[in-house]
């Protein structure tokens, strides 16, 4: 089990790497885009030309989540995807992630 310090370190490392490589959110090509599986992990980094929307999703990343739990299953998350918006992991725990929705400015 990961402790909070390990989770914070992982998130900071992801932010630093995303900043260095100028990683961008993955852009959905259509509503409910199932090809959005390789969402980048960017931590607190906000890429130039992008802004966060009000949509932050708590999503199961273990593959074992069920639909009545607080974290969305991947299928439930896919139903929220909107064409033209970007998606990136901003925080990662052991079994769940927070996925931020972004839009171009």
N, CA, C and O atoms as a MOPAC input file, in Angstrom:
PM7 MOZYME 1SCF
protein

 N      0.84600 1    -1.18000 1     0.00000 1
 C      0.00000 1     0.00000 1     0.00000 1
 C      0.88900 1     1.24000 1     0.00000 1
 O      1.86300 1     1.30500 1     0.75000 1
 N      0.56400 1     2.21000 1    -0.82500 1
 C      1.34500 1     3.44500 1    -0.89800 1
 C      0.95500 1     4.38300 1     0.24100 1
 O     -0.22100 1     4.50000 1     0.58800 1
 N      1.95200 1     5.04700 1     0.81600 1
 C      1.60900 1     6.06700 1     1.80700 1
 C      1.47400 1     7.41300 1     1.11000 1
 O      1.81500 1     7.55200 1    -0.06400 1
 N      0.97800 1     8.39400 1     1.83900 1
 C      0.68000 1     9.70100 1     1.25700 1
 C      1.93300 1    10.37800 1     0.70300 1
 O      1.85600 1    11.08300 1    -0.30300 1
 N      3.06500 1    10.17800 1     1.33600 1
 C      4.30900 1    10.79100 1     0.84300 1
 C      4.71300 1    10.22800 1    -0.51100 1
 O      5.20700 1    10.95800 1    -1.36900 1
 N      4.50600 1     8.94200 1    -0.70000 1
 C      4.80900 1     8.30700 1    -1.98900 1
 C      3.87900 1     8.84100 1    -3.07800 1
 O      4.31800 1     9.11900 1    -4.19400 1
 N      2.60700 1     8.98100 1    -2.75400 1
 C      1.64000 1     9.51300 1    -3.71400 1
 C      2.00600 1    10.94800 1    -4.09500 1
 O      1.96900 1    11.30300 1    -5.27300 1
 N      2.35700 1    11.77400 1    -3.10800 1
 C      2.76000 1    13.16200 1    -3.38400 1
 C      4.00700 1    13.20900 1    -4.25700 1
 O      4.09500 1    14.02800 1    -5.17100 1
 N      4.97600 1    12.32900 1    -3.97800 1
 C      6.20800 1    12.28100 1    -4.77000 1
 C      5.91100 1    11.90500 1    -6.21200 1
 O      6.44200 1    12.52100 1    -7.13600 1
 N      5.06500 1    10.89900 1    -6.41200 1
 C      4.70500 1    10.46700 1    -7.76500 1
 C      4.02400 1    11.59600 1    -8.53500 1
 O      4.31400 1    11.81600 1    -9.71100 1
 N      3.12600 1    12.30500 1    -7.87300 1
 C      2.41600 1    13.39900 1    -8.52700 1
 C      3.36200 1    14.54400 1    -8.88600 1
 O      3.24100 1    15.13000 1    -9.96200 1
 N      4.29700 1    14.86500 1    -8.00300 1
 C      5.27600 1    15.92300 1    -8.27100 1
 C      6.20500 1    15.50500 1    -9.41600 1
 O      6.51600 1    16.31900 1   -10.28500 1
 N      6.64400 1    14.25600 1    -9.42400 1
 C      7.49200 1    13.75600 1   -10.51400 1
 C      6.76500 1    13.84900 1   -11.85300 1
 O      7.36200 1    14.23300 1   -12.85900 1
 N      5.47800 1    13.49700 1   -11.86900 1
 C      4.69100 1    13.58200 1   -13.10600 1
 C      4.58900 1    15.02900 1   -13.57800 1
 O      4.71700 1    15.30600 1   -14.77100 1
 N      4.36000 1    15.95200 1   -12.64500 1
 C      4.27800 1    17.37000 1   -13.00300 1
 C      5.59700 1    17.86100 1   -13.59600 1
 O      5.60800 1    18.54000 1   -14.62200 1
 N      6.70400 1    17.51500 1   -12.94600 1
 C      8.02100 1    17.94500 1   -13.43300 1
 C      8.30300 1    17.40200 1   -14.83500 1
 O      8.78300 1    18.13200 1   -15.70200 1
 N      8.00800 1    16.13700 1   -15.05000 1
 C      8.23700 1    15.51900 1   -16.35600 1
 C      7.35100 1    16.15500 1   -17.42800 1
 O      7.81300 1    16.43000 1   -18.53500 1
 N      6.07400 1    16.38600 1   -17.09600 1
 C      5.14200 1    16.99500 1   -18.04700 1
 C      5.59100 1    18.40700 1   -18.41300 1
 O      5.49000 1    18.81200 1   -19.57100 1
 N      6.08100 1    19.14700 1   -17.44100 1
 C      6.56200 1    20.51200 1   -17.68500 1
 C      7.78600 1    20.48800 1   -18.61900 1
 O      7.88200 1    21.29200 1   -19.54600 1
 N      8.70200 1    19.57300 1   -18.36600 1
 C      9.92100 1    19.46400 1   -19.18700 1
 C      9.60400 1    19.04600 1   -20.61800 1
 O     10.21100 1    19.54900 1   -21.56300 1
 N      8.66400 1    18.13600 1   -20.77600 1
 C      8.34800 1    17.60200 1   -22.11200 1
 C      7.17900 1    18.32900 1   -22.77300 1
 O      6.80800 1    18.02500 1   -23.90600 1
 N      6.59900 1    19.30100 1   -22.04500 1
 C      5.45500 1    20.07300 1   -22.54400 1
 C      4.30600 1    19.14700 1   -22.97600 1
 O      3.70500 1    19.31400 1   -24.03800 1
 N      4.03100 1    18.17100 1   -22.11200 1
 C      2.96800 1    17.20300 1   -22.37200 1
 C      1.61000 1    17.89400 1   -22.42800 1
 O      1.30500 1    18.75500 1   -21.60300 1
 N      0.81300 1    17.51400 1   -23.39300 1
 C     -0.51800 1    18.07800 1   -23.57300 1
 C     -1.58300 1    17.06600 1   -23.15800 1
 O     -1.33900 1    15.85900 1   -23.18900 1
 N     -2.76400 1    17.55100 1   -22.77000 1
 C     -3.86500 1    16.62300 1   -22.51200 1
 C     -4.20800 1    15.85100 1   -23.78900 1
 O     -3.96800 1    16.32800 1   -24.89700 1
 N     -4.76200 1    14.67600 1   -23.62000 1
 C     -5.20800 1    13.87300 1   -24.75500 1
 C     -6.55900 1    14.40800 1   -25.20600 1
 O     -7.48100 1    14.53000 1   -24.39900 1
 N     -6.68100 1    14.72900 1   -26.48900 1
 C     -7.89300 1    15.34300 1   -27.01600 1
 C     -8.84900 1    14.26800 1   -27.53400 1
 O     -8.46400 1    13.39400 1   -28.31100 1
 N    -10.10400 1    14.35200 1   -27.08500 1
 C    -11.13600 1    13.42000 1   -27.54400 1
 C    -11.52900 1    13.76600 1   -28.97700 1
 O    -11.78500 1    14.92700 1   -29.29500 1
 N    -11.57400 1    12.75800 1   -29.83300 1
 C    -11.93200 1    12.95600 1   -31.23800 1
 C    -13.45000 1    12.93300 1   -31.45200 1
 O    -13.94500 1    13.38100 1   -32.48700 1
 N    -14.17300 1    12.41200 1   -30.47300 1
 C    -15.63300 1    12.34600 1   -30.56500 1
 C    -16.18300 1    12.21000 1   -29.14700 1
 O    -15.44000 1    11.87700 1   -28.22500 1
 N    -17.46000 1    12.46200 1   -28.96900 1
 C    -18.08900 1    12.22000 1   -27.67500 1
 C    -17.95500 1    10.73500 1   -27.34300 1
 O    -18.04000 1     9.88100 1   -28.22600 1
 N    -17.74800 1    10.44400 1   -26.08200 1
 C    -17.60300 1     9.06000 1   -25.60200 1
 C    -16.47800 1     8.32300 1   -26.33400 1
 O    -16.61400 1     7.14600 1   -26.66600 1
 N    -15.38400 1     9.01100 1   -26.57900 1
 C    -14.23400 1     8.47700 1   -27.32400 1
 C    -13.54500 1     7.36800 1   -26.52700 1
 O    -12.86800 1     7.64600 1   -25.53700 1
 N    -13.71200 1     6.13100 1   -26.94600 1
 C    -13.10500 1     5.00400 1   -26.23800 1
 C    -11.60600 1     4.88000 1   -26.49400 1
 O    -10.93000 1     4.09200 1   -25.83200 1
 N    -11.07800 1     5.65000 1   -27.44900 1
 C     -9.64200 1     5.61300 1   -27.72600 1
 C     -8.85000 1     6.47200 1   -26.73600 1
 O     -7.63800 1     6.62900 1   -26.88800 1
 N     -9.50600 1     7.01300 1   -25.75100 1
 C     -8.85900 1     7.91500 1   -24.81400 1
 C     -8.26600 1     7.14500 1   -23.62300 1
 O     -8.34500 1     7.59100 1   -22.47900 1
 N     -7.69000 1     6.01400 1   -23.91100 1
 C     -7.16500 1     5.13300 1   -22.86200 1
 C     -5.79000 1     5.53000 1   -22.33800 1
 O     -5.47800 1     5.23700 1   -21.18300 1
 N     -4.98100 1     6.16700 1   -23.12000 1
 C     -3.61500 1     6.50200 1   -22.69500 1
 C     -3.50800 1     7.96600 1   -22.28600 1
 O     -2.72800 1     8.73300 1   -22.85100 1
 N     -4.29700 1     8.32700 1   -21.30700 1
 C     -4.33100 1     9.70400 1   -20.81800 1
 C     -3.01300 1    10.00900 1   -20.11000 1
 O     -2.58000 1     9.23100 1   -19.26000 1
 N     -2.37100 1    11.12400 1   -20.44400 1
 C     -1.09700 1    11.45200 1   -19.80100 1
 C     -1.28600 1    11.85900 1   -18.34700 1
 O     -2.33100 1    12.38400 1   -17.96400 1
 N     -0.27200 1    11.61100 1   -17.55900 1
 C     -0.23300 1    11.98500 1   -16.14600 1
 C      0.60300 1    13.26000 1   -16.06400 1
 O      1.81600 1    13.21700 1   -16.26600 1
 N     -0.03500 1    14.39400 1   -15.76900 1
 C      0.68000 1    15.67400 1   -15.77800 1
 C      0.74700 1    16.35800 1   -14.41400 1
 O      1.34300 1    17.42900 1   -14.29900 1
 N      0.15600 1    15.77100 1   -13.39000 1
 C      0.17800 1    16.40000 1   -12.07100 1
 C     -0.48600 1    17.76700 1   -12.10900 1
 O     -1.54000 1    17.93000 1   -12.72400 1
 N      0.12400 1    18.75300 1   -11.45600 1
 C     -0.44400 1    20.10700 1   -11.39800 1
 C     -0.04800 1    20.99200 1   -12.57400 1
 O     -0.39700 1    22.17200 1   -12.60200 1
 N      0.66500 1    20.44500 1   -13.53000 1
 C      1.09400 1    21.21600 1   -14.69700 1
 C     -0.11700 1    21.59700 1   -15.55900 1
 O     -0.96400 1    20.75400 1   -15.85600 1
 N     -0.19000 1    22.86200 1   -15.95400 1
 C     -1.22700 1    23.31400 1   -16.88300 1
 C     -0.52100 1    23.76100 1   -18.15600 1
 O      0.15700 1    24.78900 1   -18.15500 1
 N     -0.66800 1    23.00700 1   -19.23800 1
 C      0.02700 1    23.33500 1   -20.48200 1
 C     -0.39000 1    24.70100 1   -21.03000 1
 O     -1.53900 1    25.12100 1   -20.88800 1
 N      0.56400 1    25.37700 1   -21.65300 1
 C      0.29100 1    26.67500 1   -22.27300 1
 C     -0.80100 1    26.49400 1   -23.32900 1
 O     -0.77400 1    25.55000 1   -24.11800 1
 N     -1.75900 1    27.42100 1   -23.32300 1
 C     -2.84600 1    27.36300 1   -24.30000 1
 C     -4.03700 1    26.54600 1   -23.84600 1
 O     -4.99900 1    26.38600 1   -24.59800 1
 N     -3.99300 1    26.02900 1   -22.63800 1
 C     -5.07600 1    25.20400 1   -22.10300 1
 C     -5.55100 1    25.78700 1   -20.77700 1
 O     -4.79500 1    26.46800 1   -20.08600 1
 N     -6.79300 1    25.51900 1   -20.43000 1
 C     -7.34400 1    25.89200 1   -19.12900 1
 C     -8.19300 1    24.73200 1   -18.61300 1
 O     -8.77200 1    23.96900 1   -19.38600 1
 N     -8.25000 1    24.62300 1   -17.29200 1
 C     -9.07700 1    23.58000 1   -16.68700 1
 C    -10.54700 1    23.96000 1   -16.81000 1
 O    -10.89900 1    25.13600 1   -16.71100 1
 N    -11.40100 1    22.96800 1   -17.02500 1
 C    -12.84000 1    23.18400 1   -16.92600 1
 C    -13.22300 1    22.88100 1   -15.47400 1
 O    -12.36000 1    22.58500 1   -14.64700 1
 N    -14.50100 1    22.95700 1   -15.17700 1
 C    -14.97600 1    22.61800 1   -13.83000 1
 C    -15.08800 1    21.11200 1   -13.63300 1
 O    -15.42200 1    20.65600 1   -12.53900 1
 N    -14.81400 1    20.33400 1   -14.67600 1
 C    -14.99500 1    18.87800 1   -14.60600 1
 C    -13.71500 1    18.17400 1   -14.19400 1
 O    -12.73800 1    18.13500 1   -14.94100 1
 N    -13.74100 1    17.62400 1   -13.00000 1
 C    -12.65600 1    16.81000 1   -12.45200 1
 C    -13.28200 1    15.46700 1   -12.08600 1
 O    -14.22200 1    15.41500 1   -11.29200 1
 N    -12.76700 1    14.38500 1   -12.65900 1
 C    -13.37900 1    13.07400 1   -12.49500 1
 C    -12.52300 1    12.17300 1   -11.61400 1
 O    -11.31000 1    12.07300 1   -11.79900 1
 N    -13.16800 1    11.52300 1   -10.65900 1
 C    -12.54300 1    10.54200 1    -9.77400 1
 C    -12.81500 1     9.17500 1   -10.38800 1
 O    -13.96300 1     8.73200 1   -10.43200 1
 N    -11.76900 1     8.50300 1   -10.86200 1
 C    -11.94200 1     7.31500 1   -11.69400 1
 C    -11.12700 1     6.14300 1   -11.14900 1
 O     -9.96800 1     6.30200 1   -10.76500 1
 N    -11.74300 1     4.98200 1   -11.12200 1
 C    -11.05500 1     3.74600 1   -10.73700 1
 C    -10.00400 1     3.41800 1   -11.79300 1
 O    -10.30100 1     3.45400 1   -12.98700 1
 N     -8.77700 1     3.09800 1   -11.36900 1
 C     -7.76500 1     2.69800 1   -12.34600 1
 C     -7.30300 1     1.26300 1   -12.13400 1
 O     -6.34500 1     0.81500 1   -12.76400 1
 N     -7.98400 1     0.54200 1   -11.24500 1
 C     -7.60400 1    -0.84600 1   -10.98700 1
 C     -8.26400 1    -1.81100 1   -11.95600 1
 O     -7.76300 1    -2.91200 1   -12.18300 1
 N     -9.39300 1    -1.39800 1   -12.52900 1
 C    -10.15100 1    -2.29300 1   -13.38600 1
 C    -11.12000 1    -3.16700 1   -12.61200 1
 O    -11.85200 1    -3.96200 1   -13.20200 1
 N    -11.12800 1    -3.02200 1   -11.28600 1
 C    -12.00100 1    -3.84500 1   -10.45700 1
 C    -13.15200 1    -3.05900 1    -9.84200 1
 O    -13.94400 1    -3.62300 1    -9.08700 1
 N    -13.26100 1    -1.75800 1   -10.15000 1
 C    -14.32700 1    -0.93200 1    -9.59700 1
 C    -15.68200 1    -1.33900 1   -10.14400 1
 O    -15.78800 1    -1.91400 1   -11.22700 1
 N    -16.71600 1    -1.02800 1    -9.37300 1
 C    -18.08000 1    -1.30400 1    -9.80700 1
 C    -18.86400 1     0.01100 1    -9.81400 1
 O    -18.45600 1     0.99500 1    -9.19800 1
 N    -19.96900 1     0.00600 1   -10.50800 1
 C    -20.68600 1     1.24800 1   -10.79400 1
 C    -21.32900 1     1.93500 1    -9.58800 1
 O    -21.70800 1     3.10100 1    -9.69200 1
 N    -21.46300 1     1.26100 1    -8.46200 1
 C    -22.08100 1     1.92200 1    -7.31500 1
 C    -21.04300 1     2.43900 1    -6.31500 1
 O    -21.40300 1     2.81300 1    -5.19900 1
 N    -19.78400 1     2.46600 1    -6.69200 1
 C    -18.72800 1     3.01600 1    -5.84100 1
 C    -18.52200 1     4.49600 1    -6.15600 1
 O    -18.94300 1     4.96800 1    -7.21200 1
 N    -17.87500 1     5.23400 1    -5.24600 1
 C    -17.64200 1     6.66700 1    -5.49100 1
 C    -16.81600 1     6.95400 1    -6.74400 1
 O    -17.09400 1     7.91800 1    -7.45600 1
 N    -15.81100 1     6.13200 1    -7.01800 1
 C    -14.98500 1     6.32600 1    -8.21300 1
 C    -15.72600 1     5.79000 1    -9.43000 1
 O    -16.31100 1     4.70800 1    -9.39000 1
 N    -15.69100 1     6.56000 1   -10.50900 1
 C    -16.30200 1     6.11200 1   -11.75800 1
 C    -15.55900 1     4.90300 1   -12.30500 1
 O    -14.34000 1     4.80400 1   -12.16400 1
 N    -16.27700 1     3.99500 1   -12.92100 1
 C    -15.61900 1     2.93500 1   -13.68200 1
 C    -15.12100 1     3.57000 1   -14.98600 1
 O    -15.51200 1     4.68800 1   -15.32000 1
 N    -14.27000 1     2.86700 1   -15.71200 1
 C    -13.79200 1     3.42100 1   -16.97400 1
 C    -14.96600 1     3.66100 1   -17.92300 1
 O    -14.98900 1     4.67600 1   -18.61900 1
 N    -15.92400 1     2.76400 1   -17.96600 1
 C    -17.10100 1     2.91400 1   -18.82900 1
 C    -17.89700 1     4.16100 1   -18.43300 1
 O    -18.34300 1     4.90600 1   -19.30500 1
 N    -18.07900 1     4.39400 1   -17.14500 1
 C    -18.79400 1     5.58700 1   -16.69300 1
 C    -18.01800 1     6.85300 1   -17.07300 1
 O    -18.61200 1     7.86300 1   -17.45200 1
 N    -16.70100 1     6.78900 1   -16.96900 1
 C    -15.88400 1     7.93900 1   -17.35000 1
 C    -16.01100 1     8.21600 1   -18.84700 1
 O    -16.17200 1     9.36700 1   -19.25500 1
 N    -15.94000 1     7.17000 1   -19.66300 1
 C    -16.06000 1     7.31600 1   -21.12000 1
 C    -17.35500 1     8.04600 1   -21.48200 1
 O    -17.37100 1     8.84500 1   -22.41800 1
 N    -18.42300 1     7.78000 1   -20.76000 1
 C    -19.70600 1     8.43400 1   -21.03600 1
 C    -19.65500 1     9.94600 1   -20.82000 1
 O    -20.52900 1    10.66600 1   -21.30400 1
 N    -18.65100 1    10.43300 1   -20.10600 1
 C    -18.51700 1    11.86700 1   -19.81700 1
 C    -17.61100 1    12.59000 1   -20.82000 1
 O    -17.59300 1    13.82000 1   -20.85500 1
 N    -16.86500 1    11.84400 1   -21.62900 1
 C    -15.91600 1    12.40900 1   -22.59000 1
 C    -16.64000 1    13.24700 1   -23.64200 1
 O    -17.67500 1    12.84500 1   -24.17200 1
 N    -16.06900 1    14.42800 1   -23.93300 1
 C    -16.67800 1    15.32000 1   -24.93100 1
 C    -15.66900 1    15.64800 1   -26.03400 1
 O    -14.50600 1    15.95200 1   -25.76700 1
 N    -16.13500 1    15.57800 1   -27.24900 1
 C    -15.32000 1    15.86900 1   -28.42900 1
 C    -14.62700 1    17.22900 1   -28.29400 1
 O    -15.24000 1    18.22900 1   -27.92300 1
 N    -13.32700 1    17.22900 1   -28.60900 1
 C    -12.56300 1    18.46300 1   -28.64200 1
 C    -11.96700 1    18.88500 1   -27.31400 1
 O    -11.12700 1    19.78400 1   -27.27600 1
 N    -12.37900 1    18.26000 1   -26.23300 1
 C    -11.80900 1    18.58400 1   -24.92900 1
 C    -10.60100 1    17.68800 1   -24.66800 1
 O    -10.49000 1    16.59500 1   -25.22200 1
 N     -9.70200 1    18.17000 1   -23.81600 1
 C     -8.50900 1    17.40900 1   -23.45900 1
 C     -8.66700 1    16.79800 1   -22.08000 1
 O     -9.38400 1    17.32900 1   -21.23200 1
 N     -7.99200 1    15.68000 1   -21.86100 1
 C     -8.08200 1    14.96400 1   -20.59000 1
 C     -6.68600 1    14.54500 1   -20.14700 1
 O     -5.88500 1    14.05100 1   -20.94200 1
 N     -6.41200 1    14.75300 1   -18.85400 1
 C     -5.11700 1    14.36800 1   -18.30000 1
 C     -5.29000 1    13.97800 1   -16.83800 1
 O     -6.14300 1    14.51700 1   -16.13400 1
 N     -4.47600 1    13.04300 1   -16.39900 1
 C     -4.46800 1    12.64600 1   -14.99100 1
 C     -3.71400 1    13.71800 1   -14.21900 1
 O     -2.58600 1    14.06900 1   -14.56600 1
 N     -4.34100 1    14.23200 1   -13.17400 1
 C     -3.70000 1    15.27000 1   -12.37200 1
 C     -3.30700 1    14.77000 1   -10.98900 1
 O     -2.51600 1    15.40800 1   -10.29500 1
 N     -3.85300 1    13.64300 1   -10.59500 1
 C     -3.46300 1    13.03400 1    -9.32700 1
 C     -3.69400 1    11.54100 1    -9.42400 1
 O     -4.70500 1    11.08700 1    -9.95900 1
 N     -2.74000 1    10.78000 1    -8.89700 1
 C     -2.80700 1     9.33200 1    -9.00800 1
 C     -2.57200 1     8.69400 1    -7.65000 1
 O     -1.57100 1     8.96600 1    -6.98800 1
 N     -3.49600 1     7.85200 1    -7.24800 1
 C     -3.33500 1     7.05300 1    -6.04400 1
 C     -3.10400 1     5.60800 1    -6.45100 1
 O     -2.83200 1     5.31500 1    -7.61500 1
 N     -3.21400 1     4.72200 1    -5.49500 1
 C     -2.94200 1     3.32000 1    -5.78400 1
 C     -4.04800 1     2.67400 1    -6.62300 1
 O     -3.77000 1     1.83200 1    -7.47600 1
 N     -5.30000 1     3.06900 1    -6.37900 1
 C     -6.41300 1     2.41400 1    -7.05800 1
 C     -7.32300 1     3.36500 1    -7.82000 1
 O     -8.18600 1     2.91700 1    -8.57400 1
 N     -7.14700 1     4.67200 1    -7.63500 1
 C     -7.97300 1     5.66200 1    -8.31800 1
 C     -7.11000 1     6.79900 1    -8.83100 1
 O     -5.99600 1     7.02200 1    -8.35600 1
 N     -7.64700 1     7.51400 1    -9.81200 1
 C     -6.98100 1     8.70200 1   -10.35100 1
 C     -8.00100 1     9.83500 1   -10.43400 1
 O     -9.21000 1     9.60400 1   -10.48500 1
 N     -7.48600 1    11.06100 1   -10.44500 1
 C     -8.30200 1    12.21700 1   -10.77000 1
 C     -7.94200 1    12.62200 1   -12.18600 1
 O     -6.77400 1    12.85200 1   -12.50200 1
 N     -8.95200 1    12.70600 1   -13.03000 1
 C     -8.76000 1    13.11400 1   -14.42600 1
 C     -9.41000 1    14.47700 1   -14.60900 1
 O    -10.60500 1    14.65800 1   -14.37200 1
 N     -8.59100 1    15.42800 1   -15.03800 1
 C     -9.06300 1    16.78600 1   -15.26600 1
 C     -9.45800 1    16.95700 1   -16.71900 1
 O     -8.77200 1    16.46900 1   -17.61700 1
 N    -10.55600 1    17.64500 1   -16.95000 1
 C    -10.95300 1    18.00100 1   -18.30000 1
 C    -10.37900 1    19.40500 1   -18.59300 1
 O    -10.46100 1    20.29900 1   -17.75000 1
 N     -9.80600 1    19.58600 1   -19.77700 1
 C     -9.21200 1    20.84300 1   -20.20300 1
 C     -9.87400 1    21.30900 1   -21.48600 1
 O    -10.43300 1    20.50900 1   -22.23700 1
 N     -9.80700 1    22.61200 1   -21.73000 1
 C    -10.21400 1    23.13300 1   -23.02700 1
 C     -9.14000 1    24.09600 1   -23.49500 1
 O     -8.44300 1    24.71500 1   -22.69100 1
 N     -9.01600 1    24.21200 1   -24.82600 1
 C     -8.04300 1    25.13700 1   -25.41900 1
 C     -8.53600 1    26.56100 1   -25.21900 1
 O     -9.73600 1    26.83400 1   -25.24500 1
 N     -7.57000 1    27.46900 1   -25.01600 1
 C     -7.94100 1    28.88300 1   -24.88600 1
 C     -7.34900 1    29.67100 1   -26.03400 1
 O     -7.54100 1    30.88400 1   -26.11400 1

